[in-house]
Amino acid sequence: MKKKLKRNIIRCKHCNEIIESKDVHDFKRCKCGRVAVDGGTEYAKRSIPSFPIENHLEDLSEYE
C-alpha cells in the first residue's frame, strides 16, 4: 500500500529555511534559491543543484 502524502515540507541545508508546497502547482523556492519543493499533497517534487540530495535538503514531509 502506498503512503499518502499529508504535508510536503523540506528544509534547505544552505540557508536553513523551511518551505512547504500546499497545492499541486505551488512551487516554492528557499530564500537562497538552491532548493525548491512542488506538488502539494499530490506528489513530492524536489529541485536541487546537484546530487546527492542529502547535501542540500532535509525532508520533513509527513505521511498518513
C-alpha positions as CSV (number, residue, x, y, z in Angstrom):
1,M,0.0,0.0,0.0
2,K,1.3,3.4,-1.0
3,K,1.7,6.1,1.7
4,K,-0.5,9.2,1.4
5,L,1.4,12.5,1.5
6,K,-0.1,14.7,4.2
7,R,2.5,17.6,4.2
8,N,5.2,18.3,1.6
9,I,7.9,20.1,3.5
10,I,11.7,20.5,3.2
11,R,14.5,22.4,5.0
12,C,17.3,23.9,2.9
13,K,20.7,23.0,4.4
14,H,22.3,26.1,2.9
15,C,20.0,28.9,4.3
16,N,18.1,26.8,6.9
17,E,14.7,27.9,5.6
18,I,11.8,25.5,5.9
19,I,9.4,25.6,2.8
20,E,6.1,23.8,2.2
21,S,4.2,23.2,-1.0
22,K,0.4,23.2,-0.2
23,D,-1.1,22.7,-3.7
24,V,-0.3,20.8,-6.9
25,H,1.3,23.8,-8.7
26,D,2.5,25.5,-5.5
27,F,6.3,25.7,-6.4
28,K,8.3,27.2,-3.5
29,R,12.0,28.1,-3.6
30,C,14.0,28.8,-0.5
31,K,15.4,32.3,0.1
32,C,19.0,31.4,-1.1
33,G,17.5,29.8,-4.3
34,R,19.3,26.5,-4.1
35,V,16.4,24.1,-3.4
36,A,12.7,24.0,-4.1
37,V,9.6,21.9,-3.4
38,D,6.5,21.4,-5.5
39,G,3.4,19.1,-5.8
40,G,1.4,19.9,-2.6
41,T,-0.1,16.6,-1.2
42,E,-0.3,15.0,-4.7
43,Y,3.4,14.4,-5.3
44,A,6.7,15.3,-3.7
45,K,9.0,17.0,-6.3
46,R,12.3,18.4,-5.2
47,S,14.7,20.7,-7.2
48,I,18.4,20.7,-6.2
49,P,21.6,22.0,-7.8
50,S,23.4,18.6,-7.7
51,F,23.4,15.1,-6.2
52,P,23.4,13.7,-3.6
53,I,20.1,15.3,-2.4
54,E,21.2,14.9,1.3
55,N,23.8,17.6,0.8
56,H,21.1,20.2,0.0
57,L,17.9,19.4,1.9
58,E,16.3,17.6,4.8
59,D,12.9,16.1,4.0
60,L,10.4,17.0,6.7
61,S,7.3,15.7,4.9
62,E,4.5,13.9,6.8
63,Y,2.6,10.8,5.6
64,E,-0.6,9.2,6.7
